[in-house]
Structures are given as C-alpha cells and as structure tokens.
C-alpha cells in the first residue's frame, strides 16, 4: 500500500497519530499538496458514508475535523500566500443539520491562500444565520457546505430564505459537498456547485471573474 492509500485509510479510521505522521512524510518528500487534499476528499467521502450507515456518530465527525485542522496547519505554508490585497469576500458555513466541517475547512484554507477574505460561520447553521451574515459582511460569494444527503434540503431552505430577505441578487451562491451535483445546483437554485475543494475555489474565482 502506498502512502496515499495509507493516509486515506488512517484518516477514514480516525487514526490521528498515523495521519499526522504520514502527512509529515508526504510533505517532506515534496509531494504536491493538492494530491494530499485529494486524498483528504476521498477519506471524507468514506467518513460521510460511515456516518450515514450509522457506523460513525457526530463525535466521530468532530474528531475527523480536529485531525484535519492539524493536517491543514501543516499544508498551509505550501499552498501559497497572496494576502497583500483582498481579492473578494466569501461567507461560508455548513448548513443546518450538518456538523461536518472538513471540506469547508479545506476550502477556507485554499481561499485564504489565494488572498480572499473568508467569514466562517461554522457548522449546523440555520438559514437565518446566512441571511444575517450577508447583511453584516456584504460578501460577493456565499458558500453552503454539507456532507450529508439531508443537507441538500437545508441548502434549498437557506437559498429560499436569502431570496425572501431580498438579498439573492447581491450574492453568488455555491453549494459544496460530497452529495452535491448539477441536479442539486438546479434544485436549490444555486449559481454553482462543487464536490471537490480545489474545484470549488476555481468556480468561486470564475463567479467573481478573477484568475
């Protein structure tokens, strides 16, 4: 088994010590950090499936998030830093009923590395929290994150609430997570979707018209 496969298995199994150990080895060997991010995505899909099957619980999702924070701290210096001038403001959060924040945290790290200002609302956020954040922070982009199938309904309710508040034409909305798709984008009436953090950042840049 190669280091990538070992890393995916260790993260999916929530083996904190092994995940950090392998992450450090991969970084020391000058591996492309985006390959590590891709492996994190693979592991989070497994974690999400285990949660939906009832094999993992909320405490396990929180544990996975804590492990990932440590990995992202190791990766951050390799993702570049273009913070001299803000390239745009993004409000992002995991929608109501979803406490999963791994994907969201990767997107935030990548956006900050690209020079974006990011407001992180956290997890399990009701529609009103997004409405209030748009009013308070005046972002160009709103990101709705969720790993679980049930998150799709929460995303739709959130976008409906943003419309009802008369704020829909002020922001571009992207939905993201392992269960999102073109169909989900159309159903929720978002502007974009992504099931991969790096792709999500590219789509956010495209929505803003920046390269």
N, CA, C and O of each residue as an XYZ file, in Angstrom:
844
protein
N       0.835     -1.202      0.000
C       0.000      0.000      0.000
C       0.876      1.260      0.000
O       1.790      1.381      0.816
N       0.596      2.197     -0.915
C       1.415      3.411     -0.947
C       0.972      4.390      0.149
O      -0.040      4.185      0.820
N       1.761      5.458      0.307
C       1.488      6.412      1.388
C       0.121      7.070      1.245
O      -0.563      7.337      2.233
N      -0.268      7.328     -0.015
C      -1.574      7.948     -0.251
C      -2.702      7.070      0.252
O      -3.598      7.541      0.953
N      -2.659      5.779     -0.109
C      -3.704      4.845      0.336
C      -3.695      4.690      1.852
O      -4.743      4.617      2.494
N      -2.479      4.642      2.409
C      -2.343      4.518      3.881
C      -2.962      5.733      4.573
O      -3.632      5.622      5.601
N      -2.709      6.906      3.962
C      -3.216      8.160      4.515
C      -4.746      8.170      4.508
O      -5.381      8.530      5.499
N      -5.334      7.764      3.359
C      -6.796      7.721      3.230
C      -7.384      6.782      4.286
O      -8.354      7.122      4.963
N      -6.782      5.596      4.416
C      -7.294      4.619      5.379
C      -7.177      5.138      6.811
O      -8.113      5.021      7.601
N      -6.010      5.717      7.138
C      -5.795      6.219      8.504
C      -6.775      7.339      8.844
O      -7.314      7.383      9.950
N      -7.007      8.253      7.880
C      -7.938      9.356      8.134
C      -9.370      8.829      8.247
O     -10.120      9.254      9.126
N      -9.745      7.916      7.369
C     -11.093      7.325      7.428
C     -11.304      6.579      8.742
O     -12.416      6.534      9.268
N     -10.211      5.983      9.277
C     -10.290      5.251     10.551
C     -10.079      6.150     11.771
O     -10.106      5.689     12.912
N      -9.866      7.453     11.505
C      -9.659      8.456     12.573
C      -8.437      8.147     13.428
O      -8.442      8.366     14.640
N      -7.389      7.633     12.783
C      -6.129      7.321     13.479
C      -5.232      8.556     13.439
O      -4.384      8.716     12.560
N      -5.455      9.420     14.426
C      -4.820     10.745     14.449
C      -3.302     10.687     14.300
O      -2.725     11.371     13.454
N      -2.664      9.865     15.129
C      -1.203      9.797     15.125
C      -0.656      9.398     13.752
O       0.301      9.988     13.251
N      -1.287      8.382     13.159
C      -0.828      7.884     11.868
C      -1.054      8.913     10.757
O      -0.206      9.082      9.880
N      -2.189      9.593     10.796
C      -2.492     10.617      9.782
C      -1.423     11.701      9.791
O      -0.896     12.065      8.740
N      -1.103     12.212     10.965
C      -0.114     13.296     11.077
C       1.266     12.809     10.630
O       1.987     13.508      9.918
N       1.613     11.604     11.060
C       2.912     11.003     10.700
C       3.051     10.889      9.176
O       4.077     11.268      8.612
N       2.005     10.361      8.512
C       2.068     10.182      7.051
C       2.047     11.538      6.349
O       2.751     11.738      5.359
N       1.245     12.464      6.858
C       1.185     13.808      6.252
C       2.573     14.450      6.269
O       3.004     15.040      5.279
N       3.262     14.331      7.398
C       4.613     14.917      7.510
C       5.582     14.263      6.515
O       6.392     14.942      5.883
N       5.484     12.932      6.389
C       6.355     12.212      5.441
C       6.100     12.687      4.015
O       7.039     12.907      3.250
N       4.829     12.842      3.664
C       4.478     13.247      2.297
C       4.954     14.672      2.012
O       5.414     14.977      0.911
N       4.837     15.533      3.012
C       5.291     16.921      2.846
C       6.815     16.966      2.712
O       7.355     17.689      1.875
N       7.496     16.181      3.551
C       8.971     16.137      3.495
C       9.472     15.610      2.144
O      10.537     16.007      1.671
N       8.687     14.710      1.531
C       9.113     14.153      0.236
C       8.731     15.080     -0.925
O       8.852     14.705     -2.091
N       8.259     16.317     -0.588
C       7.928     17.349     -1.585
C       6.772     16.932     -2.503
O       6.711     17.333     -3.665
N       5.866     16.130     -1.964
C       4.708     15.723     -2.771
C       3.794     16.927     -3.002
O       3.704     17.819     -2.159
N       3.129     16.940     -4.138
C       2.195     18.015     -4.469
C       1.113     18.077     -3.390
O       0.407     17.091     -3.177
N       0.968     19.232     -2.694
C      -0.028     19.311     -1.618
C      -1.453     19.055     -2.109
O      -2.311     18.633     -1.333
N      -1.705     19.309     -3.392
C      -3.060     19.096     -3.912
C      -3.397     17.609     -4.004
O      -4.570     17.234     -3.996
N      -2.368     16.764     -4.093
C      -2.607     15.310     -4.053
C      -3.054     14.908     -2.650
O      -3.905     14.036     -2.479
N      -2.468     15.556     -1.661
C      -2.854     15.285     -0.268
C      -4.298     15.753     -0.041
O      -5.076     15.077      0.632
N      -4.646     16.909     -0.608
C      -6.020     17.408     -0.491
C      -7.007     16.451     -1.155
O      -8.105     16.227     -0.645
N      -6.610     15.894     -2.288
C      -7.478     14.942     -2.993
C      -7.702     13.693     -2.128
O      -8.805     13.147     -2.087
N      -6.646     13.253     -1.443
C      -6.779     12.084     -0.562
C      -7.663     12.398      0.646
O      -8.386     11.531      1.137
N      -7.600     13.642      1.118
C      -8.485     14.054      2.211
C      -9.934     13.955      1.737
O     -10.806     13.491      2.473
N     -10.185     14.395      0.496
C     -11.537     14.324     -0.060
C     -12.031     12.870     -0.109
O     -13.173     12.576      0.246
N     -11.140     11.961     -0.560
C     -11.511     10.530     -0.622
C     -11.870     10.014      0.772
O     -12.859      9.303      0.951
N     -11.049     10.385      1.753
C     -11.288      9.917      3.130
C     -12.590     10.483      3.684
O     -13.322      9.789      4.389
N     -12.881     11.754      3.364
C     -14.104     12.353      3.908
C     -15.346     11.698      3.314
O     -16.380     11.615      3.976
N     -15.253     11.236      2.079
C     -16.391     10.510      1.489
C     -16.666      9.230      2.275
O     -17.818      8.889      2.546
N     -15.589      8.527      2.639
C     -15.726      7.288      3.419
C     -16.332      7.608      4.791
O     -17.229      6.911      5.265
N     -15.823      8.678      5.421
C     -16.321      9.092      6.735
C     -17.819      9.420      6.649
O     -18.603      9.030      7.514
N     -18.192     10.139      5.596
C     -19.599     10.503      5.397
C     -20.493      9.286      5.225
O     -21.591      9.227      5.778
N     -20.011      8.311      4.451
C     -20.791      7.078      4.237
C     -20.954      6.331      5.559
O     -22.038      5.842      5.877
N     -19.870      6.249      6.322
C     -19.938      5.538      7.611
C     -20.929      6.222      8.555
O     -21.627      5.560      9.323
N     -20.979      7.551      8.487
C     -21.924      8.286      9.331
C     -23.358      7.971      8.896
O     -24.224      7.705      9.729
N     -23.594      8.004      7.595
C     -24.949      7.751      7.088
C     -25.393      6.312      7.339
O     -26.585      6.030      7.460
N     -24.413      5.401      7.415
C     -24.730      3.992      7.694
C     -24.907      3.726      9.192
O     -25.272      2.622      9.597
N     -24.644      4.752     10.006
C     -24.790      4.589     11.453
C     -23.571      3.986     12.127
O     -23.621      3.622     13.302
N     -22.457      3.876     11.373
C     -21.226      3.312     11.961
C     -20.403      4.400     12.653
O     -19.618      4.112     13.556
N     -20.587      5.647     12.226
C     -19.931      6.780     12.874
C     -21.005      7.702     13.434
O     -22.140      7.723     12.958
N     -20.620      8.466     14.458
C     -21.559      9.371     15.113
C     -21.031     10.804     15.021
O     -19.946     11.044     14.491
N     -21.809     11.745     15.541
C     -21.406     13.154     15.485
C     -20.023     13.349     16.102
O     -19.209     14.114     15.585
N     -19.761     12.653     17.211
C     -18.452     12.790     17.875
C     -17.313     12.371     16.938
O     -16.214     12.921     17.007
N     -17.585     11.387     16.056
C     -16.567     10.946     15.103
C     -16.314     12.018     14.037
O     -15.177     12.227     13.614
N     -17.386     12.694     13.607
C     -17.216     13.777     12.621
C     -16.399     14.916     13.226
O     -15.558     15.518     12.558
N     -16.660     15.201     14.501
C     -15.909     16.265     15.184
C     -14.436     15.868     15.290
O     -13.546     16.690     15.073
N     -14.191     14.602     15.625
C     -12.819     14.083     15.712
C     -12.118     14.213     14.357
O     -10.964     14.635     14.283
N     -12.835     13.841     13.279
C     -12.254     13.943     11.934
C     -11.874     15.394     11.634
O     -10.817     15.664     11.063
N     -12.742     16.319     12.025
C     -12.468     17.741     11.812
C     -11.239     18.209     12.571
O     -10.452     19.007     12.062
N     -11.076     17.708     13.795
C      -9.904     18.093     14.603
C      -8.607     17.572     13.971
O      -7.594     18.271     13.936
N      -8.661     16.333     13.473
C      -7.470     15.764     12.822
C      -7.130     16.596     11.592
O      -5.967     16.910     11.337
N      -8.162     16.946     10.839
C      -7.922     17.687      9.605
C      -7.330     19.066      9.865
O      -6.489     19.537      9.100
N      -7.765     19.712     10.940
C      -7.215     21.035     11.267
C      -5.695     20.951     11.391
O      -4.968     21.827     10.922
N      -5.233     19.879     12.033
C      -3.779     19.708     12.196
C      -3.089     19.500     10.845
O      -2.012     20.043     10.599
N      -3.724     18.706      9.973
C      -3.138     18.462      8.644
C      -3.092     19.767      7.850
O      -2.106     20.053      7.171
N      -4.169     20.557      7.940
C      -4.220     21.814      7.188
C      -3.174     22.805      7.685
O      -2.644     23.592      6.901
N      -2.873     22.773      8.985
C      -1.815     23.645      9.509
C      -0.469     23.291      8.870
O       0.350     24.164      8.582
N      -0.264     21.984      8.655
C       0.980     21.533      8.007
C       1.008     21.932      6.529
O       2.058     22.275      5.987
N      -0.160     21.882      5.891
C      -0.228     22.150      4.444
C      -0.246     23.637      4.097
O       0.223     24.032      3.030
N      -0.784     24.457      4.991
C      -0.982     25.884      4.689
C       0.236     26.570      4.083
O       0.099     27.276      3.084
N       1.444     26.381      4.667
C       2.605     27.073      4.098
C       2.896     26.674      2.644
O       3.543     27.424      1.912
N       2.424     25.504      2.232
C       2.711     25.024      0.868
C       1.681     25.510     -0.136
O       1.878     25.373     -1.343
N       0.588     26.074      0.349
C      -0.495     26.471     -0.552
C      -0.328     27.902     -1.056
O      -1.151     28.396     -1.826
N       0.743     28.564     -0.616
C       0.988     29.928     -1.084
C       0.278     30.934     -0.191
O      -0.607     30.588      0.591
N       0.685     32.169     -0.327
C       0.079     33.226      0.479
C       0.063     34.504     -0.349
O       1.105     35.098     -0.626
N      -1.154     34.918     -0.742
C      -1.268     36.115     -1.585
C      -2.159     37.134     -0.889
O      -3.068     37.698     -1.498
N      -1.893     37.363      0.378
C      -2.823     38.162      1.172
C      -2.624     39.670      1.053
O      -3.319     40.428      1.729
N      -1.709     40.122      0.225
C      -1.405     41.544      0.150
C      -2.662     42.387     -0.074
O      -2.826     43.444      0.535
N      -3.529     41.916     -0.936
C      -4.738     42.673     -1.243
C      -5.897     41.687     -1.331
O      -5.797     40.664     -2.008
N      -6.993     41.995     -0.649
C      -8.134     41.067     -0.664
C      -8.713     40.976     -2.072
O      -8.922     41.990     -2.737
N      -8.968     39.746     -2.515
C      -9.499     39.541     -3.871
C     -11.011     39.360     -3.857
O     -11.630     39.165     -4.902
N     -11.597     39.425     -2.671
C     -13.036     39.260     -2.560
C     -13.399     38.702     -1.197
O     -12.547     38.195     -0.467
N     -14.680     38.805     -0.867
C     -15.128     38.325      0.444
C     -16.111     37.167      0.266
O     -17.037     37.229     -0.542
N     -15.878     36.108      1.046
C     -16.712     34.909      0.969
C     -17.237     34.576      2.363
O     -16.472     34.510      3.325
N     -18.540     34.368      2.461
C     -19.144     33.850      3.700
C     -19.409     32.371      3.463
O     -19.995     32.002      2.445
N     -18.986     31.525      4.388
C     -19.153     30.084      4.194
C     -19.556     29.415      5.505
O     -19.131     29.835      6.582
N     -20.367     28.387      5.407
C     -20.760     27.650      6.605
C     -21.385     26.319      6.222
O     -21.860     26.146      5.100
N     -21.381     25.379      7.164
C     -22.096     24.115      6.966
C     -23.556     24.365      7.340
O     -23.848     24.993      8.357
N     -24.462     23.868      6.509
C     -25.883     24.182      6.679
C     -26.507     23.436      7.864
O     -25.920     22.512      8.426
N     -27.701     23.867      8.213
C     -28.416     23.303      9.367
C     -28.547     21.777      9.262
O     -28.909     21.236      8.217
N     -28.240     21.102     10.377
C     -28.343     19.644     10.409
C     -27.059     18.938     10.021
O     -26.992     17.709     10.060
N     -26.033     19.702      9.643
C     -24.760     19.089      9.228
C     -23.626     19.666     10.068
O     -23.359     20.867     10.022
N     -22.957     18.800     10.840
C     -21.865     19.272     11.704
C     -20.500     18.974     11.084
O     -19.465     19.083     11.741
N     -20.521     18.599      9.819
C     -19.292     18.211      9.150
C     -18.569     19.455      8.641
O     -19.172     20.280      7.953
N     -17.289     19.599      8.968
C     -16.602     20.822      8.526
C     -15.280     20.574      7.807
O     -14.525     21.514      7.559
N     -14.994     19.315      7.470
C     -13.699     19.031      6.845
C     -13.573     19.734      5.496
O     -12.625     20.483      5.262
N     -14.541     19.483      4.609
C     -14.482     20.097      3.279
C     -14.462     21.612      3.363
O     -13.699     22.278      2.665
N     -15.321     22.151      4.237
C     -15.398     23.600      4.426
C     -14.041     24.168      4.835
O     -13.606     25.197      4.319
N     -13.386     23.491      5.758
C     -12.098     23.998      6.247
C     -11.010     23.961      5.173
O     -10.131     24.823      5.143
N     -11.072     22.962      4.295
C     -10.097     22.903      3.190
C     -10.337     24.081      2.248
O      -9.396     24.760      1.839
N     -11.605     24.315      1.907
C     -11.945     25.424      1.010
C     -11.471     26.754      1.608
O     -10.910     27.596      0.906
N     -11.705     26.929      2.916
C     -11.284     28.176      3.582
C      -9.769     28.351      3.481
O      -9.285     29.437      3.158
N      -9.027     27.285      3.756
C      -7.555     27.362      3.697
C      -7.090     27.739      2.290
O      -6.190     28.562      2.128
N      -7.707     27.133      1.278
C      -7.331     27.421     -0.114
C      -7.701     28.855     -0.498
O      -6.921     29.548     -1.151
N      -8.885     29.295     -0.091
C      -9.314     30.664     -0.420
C      -8.401     31.695      0.238
O      -8.009     32.681     -0.386
N      -8.066     31.453      1.513
C      -7.190     32.402      2.214
C      -5.809     32.436      1.572
O      -5.179     33.491      1.486
N      -5.344     31.269      1.123
C      -4.043     31.209      0.442
C      -4.075     31.986     -0.876
O      -3.050     32.485     -1.341
N      -5.263     32.079     -1.466
C      -5.430     32.811     -2.732
C      -5.680     34.304     -2.508
O      -5.800     35.070     -3.464
N      -5.757     34.711     -1.236
C      -5.921     36.127     -0.935
C      -7.354     36.586     -0.722
O      -7.632     37.784     -0.772
N      -8.280     35.639     -0.483
C      -9.672     36.012     -0.219
C      -9.890     36.219      1.270
O      -9.238     35.595      2.107
N     -10.824     37.113      1.578
C     -11.238     37.310      2.970
C     -12.401     36.334      3.200
O     -13.376     36.345      2.448
N     -12.301     35.496      4.232
C     -13.317     34.468      4.454
C     -13.947     34.627      5.837
O     -13.251     34.740      6.845
N     -15.266     34.633      5.858
C     -16.010     34.642      7.120
C     -16.568     33.234      7.309
O     -17.420     32.789      6.540
N     -16.083     32.539      8.334
C     -16.501     31.157      8.599
C     -17.619     31.159      9.644
O     -17.399     31.524     10.799
N     -18.811     30.752      9.230
C     -19.946     30.733     10.166
C     -19.958     29.493     11.049
O     -20.696     29.434     12.033
N     -19.134     28.495     10.696
C     -19.118     27.273     11.494
C     -20.068     26.226     10.922
O     -20.362     26.221      9.726
N     -20.544     25.335     11.801
C     -21.375     24.210     11.346
C     -22.808     24.332     11.868
O     -23.094     25.108     12.780
N     -23.705     23.535     11.256
C     -25.101     23.432     11.705
C     -25.767     24.811     11.780
O     -26.409     25.155     12.772
N     -25.597     25.591     10.703
C     -26.090     26.974     10.706
C     -27.463     27.083     10.045
O     -27.628     26.658      8.901
N     -28.454     27.647     10.747
C     -29.792     27.799     10.168
C     -29.803     28.841      9.052
O     -28.890     29.662      8.972
N     -30.815     28.822      8.192
C     -30.891     29.798      7.097
C     -30.700     31.238      7.543
O     -30.032     32.021      6.868
N     -31.295     31.592      8.695
C     -31.216     32.983      9.164
C     -29.778     33.432      9.408
O     -29.455     34.607      9.232
N     -28.911     32.498      9.813
C     -27.502     32.855     10.068
C     -26.828     33.353      8.787
O     -26.018     34.279      8.817
N     -27.179     32.722      7.662
C     -26.611     33.152      6.369
C     -27.195     34.502      5.945
O     -26.481     35.361      5.428
N     -28.498     34.678      6.169
C     -29.149     35.959      5.855
C     -28.489     37.085      6.650
O     -28.145     38.128      6.094
N     -28.316     36.865      7.954
C     -27.701     37.879      8.827
C     -26.269     38.184      8.392
O     -25.839     39.337      8.413
N     -25.526     37.129      7.992
C     -24.123     37.316      7.594
C     -24.008     38.130      6.310
O     -23.086     38.931      6.157
N     -24.953     37.923      5.382
C     -24.929     38.711      4.133
C     -25.139     40.188      4.459
O     -24.469     41.064      3.913
N     -26.088     40.441      5.364
C     -26.360     41.835      5.759
C     -25.158     42.454      6.480
O     -24.815     43.615      6.257
N     -24.530     41.660      7.343
C     -23.425     42.184      8.161
C     -22.119     42.346      7.394
O     -21.427     43.354      7.539
N     -21.780     41.333      6.565
C     -20.444     41.322      5.946
C     -20.423     41.732      4.473
O     -19.358     42.012      3.923
N     -21.597     41.767      3.833
C     -21.688     42.170      2.436
C     -20.714     41.403      1.523
O     -19.924     42.022      0.809
N     -20.766     40.067      1.543
C     -19.846     39.278      0.712
C     -20.310     39.245     -0.749
O     -21.465     39.538     -1.057
N     -19.379     38.881     -1.641
C     -19.778     38.653     -3.041
C     -20.234     37.208     -3.246
O     -21.052     36.916     -4.119
N     -19.683     36.305     -2.414
C     -19.961     34.872     -2.554
C     -20.451     34.303     -1.222
O     -19.953     34.661     -0.155
N     -21.441     33.406     -1.309
C     -21.868     32.648     -0.131
C     -21.688     31.164     -0.452
O     -22.175     30.676     -1.471
N     -20.987     30.461      0.423
C     -20.760     29.026      0.242
C     -21.569     28.229      1.249
O     -21.454     28.441      2.456
N     -22.396     27.304      0.746
C     -23.182     26.422      1.620
C     -22.574     25.038      1.550
O     -22.546     24.412      0.491
N     -22.086     24.563      2.686
C     -21.378     23.289      2.720
C     -22.192     22.231      3.447
O     -22.935     22.534      4.381
N     -22.044     20.978      3.005
C     -22.714     19.877      3.696
C     -22.277     18.548      3.122
O     -22.139     18.401      1.908
N     -22.062     17.587      3.986
C     -21.617     16.266      3.541
C     -22.789     15.307      3.369
O     -22.733     14.398      2.541
N     -23.843     15.504      4.145
C     -24.919     14.522      4.208
C     -26.012     14.793      3.172
O     -26.198     15.925      2.726
N     -26.726     13.732      2.803
C     -27.823     13.869      1.836
C     -28.874     14.856      2.338
O     -29.424     15.632      1.558
N     -29.153     14.825      3.650
C     -30.161     15.725      4.223
C     -29.771     17.193      4.071
O     -30.626     18.078      4.114
N     -28.474     17.443      3.894
C     -28.002     18.832      3.772
C     -28.594     19.525      2.549
O     -28.708     20.750      2.520
N     -28.971     18.738      1.534
C     -29.499     19.328      0.292
C     -30.769     20.126      0.579
O     -30.940     21.231      0.064
N     -31.667     19.561      1.409
C     -32.894     20.283      1.767
C     -32.569     21.558      2.551
O     -33.209     22.594      2.369
N     -31.559     21.461      3.428
C     -31.147     22.646      4.198
C     -30.594     23.720      3.271
O     -30.836     24.910      3.472
N     -29.844     23.291      2.250
C     -29.296     24.256      1.278
C     -30.441     24.973      0.558
O     -30.400     26.187      0.361
N     -31.458     24.208      0.172
C     -32.605     24.810     -0.539
C     -33.325     25.808      0.372
O     -33.659     26.916     -0.047
N     -33.559     25.399      1.624
C     -34.231     26.306      2.576
C     -33.423     27.583      2.783
O     -33.981     28.673      2.901
N     -32.095     27.431      2.827
C     -31.223     28.597      3.049
C     -31.301     29.564      1.867
O     -31.416     30.776      2.051
N     -31.238     29.018      0.662
C     -31.309     29.882     -0.530
C     -32.684     30.534     -0.632
O     -32.794     31.698     -1.016
N     -33.743     29.778     -0.284
C     -35.100     30.354     -0.262
C     -35.175     31.519      0.726
O     -35.791     32.547      0.441
N     -34.543     31.350      1.888
C     -34.554     32.411      2.918
C     -33.805     33.652      2.437
O     -34.214     34.780      2.711
N     -32.699     33.430      1.715
C     -31.916     34.553      1.175
C     -32.775     35.316      0.149
O     -32.746     36.546      0.090
N     -33.534     34.563     -0.652
C     -34.446     35.196     -1.637
C     -35.520     36.005     -0.917
O     -35.787     37.157     -1.259
N     -36.132     35.370      0.094
C     -37.221     36.039      0.825
C     -36.751     37.324      1.504
O     -37.522     38.268      1.680
N     -35.480     37.342      1.879
C     -34.920     38.537      2.534
C     -34.547     39.613      1.507
O     -34.095     40.699      1.872
N     -34.744     39.299      0.216
C     -34.445     40.272     -0.837
C     -32.956     40.450     -1.115
O     -32.529     41.483     -1.629
N     -32.159     39.411     -0.761
C     -30.695     39.534     -0.878
C     -30.100     38.682     -2.006
O     -28.893     38.714     -2.243
N     -30.948     37.928     -2.690
C     -30.408     36.934     -3.639
C     -29.572     37.557     -4.744
O     -28.562     36.985     -5.153
N     -29.989     38.744     -5.240
C     -29.240     39.338     -6.356
C     -27.961     40.048     -5.903
O     -27.212     40.577     -6.724
N     -27.720     40.054     -4.581
C     -26.487     40.691     -4.070
C     -25.314     39.722     -4.011
O     -24.160     40.139     -3.913
N     -25.613     38.425     -4.070
C     -24.551     37.426     -3.882
C     -24.628     36.309     -4.924
O     -25.689     36.022     -5.479
N     -23.481     35.691     -5.172
C     -23.434     34.440     -5.923
C     -23.354     33.326     -4.881
O     -22.638     33.447     -3.887
N     -24.089     32.243     -5.115
C     -24.122     31.163     -4.124
C     -23.570     29.885     -4.732
O     -23.957     29.485     -5.830
N     -22.653     29.245     -3.997
C     -22.108     27.950     -4.413
C     -22.437     26.921     -3.334
O     -22.243     27.175     -2.145
N     -22.934     25.759     -3.756
C     -23.178     24.669     -2.809
C     -22.062     23.648     -2.973
O     -21.611     23.379     -4.087
N     -21.623     23.086     -1.860
C     -20.493     22.161     -1.940
C     -20.609     21.005     -0.969
O     -21.221     21.119      0.093
N     -20.005     19.882     -1.357
C     -20.001     18.695     -0.505
C     -20.149     17.443     -1.340
O     -20.451     17.499     -2.532
N     -19.934     16.331     -0.704
C     -19.906     15.044     -1.396
C     -21.190     14.639     -2.089
O     -21.158     13.817     -3.004
N     -22.341     15.203     -1.670
C     -23.612     14.812     -2.292
C     -24.107     15.844     -3.309
O     -25.187     15.683     -3.879
N     -23.333     16.891     -3.537
C     -23.797     17.910     -4.476
C     -23.530     17.478     -5.921
O     -22.666     16.646     -6.195
N     -24.296     18.067     -6.823
C     -24.213     17.716     -8.244
C     -24.884     18.833     -9.039
O     -25.401     19.791     -8.466
N     -24.870     18.700    -10.361
C     -25.568     19.671    -11.220
C     -27.069     19.691    -10.880
O     -27.703     20.746    -10.876
N     -27.624     18.495    -10.594
C     -29.048     18.398    -10.240
C     -29.327     19.154     -8.934
O     -30.330     19.857     -8.807
N     -28.412     18.990     -7.967
C     -28.578     19.684     -6.678
C     -28.485     21.198     -6.891
O     -29.250     21.963     -6.303
N     -27.551     21.616     -7.726
C     -27.417     23.051     -8.033
C     -28.737     23.592     -8.584
O     -29.216     24.640     -8.151
N     -29.318     22.866     -9.543
C     -30.575     23.309    -10.150
C     -31.730     23.274     -9.152
O     -32.561     24.182     -9.117
N     -31.774     22.214     -8.340
C     -32.854     22.058     -7.354
C     -32.831     23.181     -6.312
O     -33.872     23.736     -5.958
N     -31.625     23.506     -5.828
C     -31.507     24.534     -4.785
C     -31.496     25.944     -5.380
O     -31.670     26.935     -4.670
N     -31.288     26.012     -6.704
C     -31.169     27.286     -7.433
C     -29.926     28.079     -7.017
O     -29.950     29.304     -6.898
N     -28.843     27.329     -6.801
C     -27.538     27.954     -6.549
C     -26.929     28.373     -7.891
O     -27.430     28.003     -8.953
N     -25.848     29.144     -7.828
C     -25.155     29.557     -9.063
C     -24.121     28.532     -9.502
O     -23.832     28.405    -10.692
N     -23.562     27.798     -8.539
C     -22.513     26.817     -8.849
C     -22.534     25.705     -7.819
O     -23.202     25.805     -6.790
N     -21.790     24.636     -8.111
C     -21.653     23.531     -7.158
C     -20.255     22.939     -7.301
O     -19.597     23.114     -8.327
N     -19.811     22.240     -6.268
C     -18.515     21.546     -6.328
C     -18.493     20.445     -5.278
O     -18.960     20.633     -4.155
N     -17.940     19.283     -5.662
C     -17.776     18.203     -4.685
C     -16.300     18.014     -4.361
O     -15.897     16.995     -3.799
N     -15.498     19.018     -4.726
C     -14.047     18.965     -4.538
C     -13.590     20.382     -4.182
O     -13.975     21.348     -4.841
N     -12.770     20.497     -3.138
C     -12.384     21.822     -2.633
C     -11.639     22.664     -3.667
O     -11.942     23.844     -3.842
N     -10.667     22.061     -4.350
C      -9.867     22.813     -5.326
C     -10.741     23.298     -6.483
O     -10.590     24.423     -6.961
N     -11.662     22.429     -6.926
C     -12.591     22.811     -8.000
C     -13.517     23.928     -7.500
O     -13.826     24.866     -8.235
N     -13.949     23.814     -6.253
C     -14.807     24.837     -5.667
C     -14.156     26.204     -5.682
O     -14.804     27.201     -5.999
N     -12.876     26.258     -5.341
C     -12.147     27.537     -5.340
C     -12.057     28.094     -6.760
O     -12.220     29.296     -6.966
N     -11.798     27.226     -7.739
C     -11.745     27.671     -9.152
C     -13.085     28.258     -9.572
O     -13.143     29.284    -10.250
N     -14.176     27.586     -9.157
C     -15.510     28.062     -9.539
C     -15.847     29.394     -8.846
O     -16.498     30.257     -9.436
N     -15.403     29.551     -7.602
C     -15.616     30.824     -6.890
C     -14.888     31.948     -7.628
O     -15.432     33.036     -7.817
N     -13.654     31.670     -8.042
C     -12.883     32.682     -8.785
C     -13.573     33.022    -10.098
O     -13.616     34.183    -10.504
N     -14.119     31.985    -10.768
C     -14.825     32.209    -12.034
C     -16.075     33.074    -11.818
O     -16.373     33.958    -12.621
N     -16.798     32.810    -10.726
C     -18.005     33.594    -10.422
C     -17.650     35.072    -10.188
O     -18.435     35.970    -10.492
N     -16.451     35.297     -9.645
C     -16.010     36.670     -9.360
C     -15.279     37.296    -10.544
O     -15.001     38.496    -10.556
N     -14.969     36.454    -11.551
C     -14.257     36.970    -12.721
C     -12.802     37.292    -12.435
O     -12.223     38.185    -13.054
N     -12.195     36.545    -11.472
C     -10.760     36.751    -11.197
C     -10.005     35.485    -11.582
O     -10.554     34.384    -11.565
N      -8.726     35.670    -11.932
C      -7.952     34.487    -12.379
C      -7.086     33.966    -11.253
O      -6.366     32.983    -11.432
